[in-house]
Amino acid sequence: MKLHCHPISPYARKAMILSRLKGLGIDEVTAKADGARGYTDGANPLGKIPALEISNHTPVLFDSSVICEYLDTLQSPILAQSGPERWAQLRLHALGDGISDAVYNYRYESVRPDNLHWAKMLKRHTTALEMAVDALASDIDALGTPWTFGNLSVICALDYMSFRAPHIDWKERAPDLMAWHAEFTAYAAYRDTYAYET
Ligand SMILES: N[C@@H](CCC(=O)N[C@@H](CS)C(=O)NCC(=O)O)C(=O)O
C-alpha cells in the first residue's frame, strides 16, 4: 500500500498519524508540488494529497476522510465505532477538516499580490476560523483523549492554522484548547509528522 502524502498538508498528516498509530507500515510516498499531473503524479485525478494506492486491482482512494475511514478498518481498535458515537466522531472530524479548508482558502487568498487581495473573503475565512475555535473550546470535553477519529482531524487543523493563519492566536483565544492540544505532542506519531518548524 502506498500513501501519497506530505506532512505539511493537514489532510495528508491525518492519514500519516493514523497509519503510524495503528502500526500499518504503509509506504509513504512524498508528494511533489511540481508534478506535471498534480501532487500525486496522476494517482488522484484531482491532483491532491493524500491519495492511497491499495493494490493494482483497487481504485486509488482519495479525500482524507475516506482514506482515514479505510485505514481505521484495518487494525483494532476501530476509532470511528458505530451508533450515535460514530456521528459525533464524523462530525468532529468534519469540523477539523473545515478548519483546514478555511486556513487553506485564507492562505491562497493572502499569497496573491497585495492589490489582488479580496478583503471580504479574507474576513470571511477569519470569521469562520474564529467561530470554529470557539465551538471547539465551548465543548472541550467532547474532544477526548487520547486519539479519536474526530480529534485526529482537529489536532492537524490547529497546527496548520498556527502555520498558515498565525493572525488567529487560537492559543490565546482558547487556553483550555491549548492545554488539550499539548497532550498530543507526547506521541511519536505527532512529533515525527510535525513539519512546521520555521
Ligand atoms: N478534501 C481534500 C483536500 C486535500 C487538499 O486540498 N490537499 C492539498 C494539500 S493541503 C493539495 O493536495 N493541494 C494541491 C492542489 O490543489 O493542487 C482531502 O480531505 O483530502
The ligand as a Gaussian input file, in Angstrom:
#p B3LYP/6-31G(d) Opt

LIG

0 1
 N      -10.705000      17.486000       0.670000
 C       -9.368000      17.026000       0.383000
 C       -8.417000      18.207000       0.407000
 C       -6.990000      17.786000       0.019000
 C       -6.131000      19.011000      -0.337000
 O       -6.640000      20.115000      -0.601000
 N       -4.811000      18.802000      -0.357000
 C       -3.923000      19.873000      -0.756000
 C       -2.709000      19.928000       0.173000
 S       -3.074000      20.650000       1.718000
 C       -3.404000      19.602000      -2.148000
 O       -3.060000      18.493000      -2.474000
 N       -3.320000      20.647000      -2.982000
 C       -2.751000      20.542000      -4.288000
 C       -3.599000      21.170000      -5.339000
 O       -4.746000      21.548000      -5.056000
 O       -3.110000      21.236000      -6.445000
 C       -8.969000      15.953000       1.414000
 O       -9.508000      15.981000       2.524000
 O       -8.158000      15.081000       1.066000

